[in-house]
């Protein structure tokens, strides 16, 4: 029997206080029959637990719920570890975390994801990528915003925009990796990022007024 043990809650809190930097190290797997799956899990999954927890927290809006989601996602990752043959486990793990988080929300808080499917349908037909990486006075405003205002503005975004901003601006994934994690075209990723940043800029402007 395999047990996937995650860090204590205070380890997650310490990770947050450090601004989400560094690895969460006091996690491990225990297996009665030691083997390659255990070693691969420790090598491929554990270094990305911090990012997994961060994404789960932004999606669920709750630290405690995020910890439950990451625990479930780690179990799923462990069961699927033998089938992973890619070079970069981070997007693979974050895809599992995202899917696990939305499954958890549909079961426990379905109102939290109302409109996500509708938004995806509209964007599939009307994707307008633009250039979200272009530096403007508005994007400079985001860079200069205080952490509390920025976090509140991002938290208020529609779920699809929020996760895209977190994956790109906080976790630094490429457009292609975000497309893999979220299951949408790259053009839609760029569109969501641009629209999400626009919402955040307007929210910060209102709070500063």
Secondary structure, 3 states (H helix, E strand, C coil): CEEEECCCHHHHHHHHHCCCCCCCCCCEEEECCCCHHHHHHHHHCHHHHHHHHHHHHHHHCCHHHHHHHHHHHHHHHHHHHHHCCCCCHHHHHHHHHHHHHHHHHHHHCHHHHCCHHHHHHHHHHCCCCCCCCCCCHHHHHHHHCCHHHHHHHHHCCCHHHHHHHHHHHHCCCCHHHHHHHHCCCHHHHHHHHHHHHHHHHHHHHHHHC
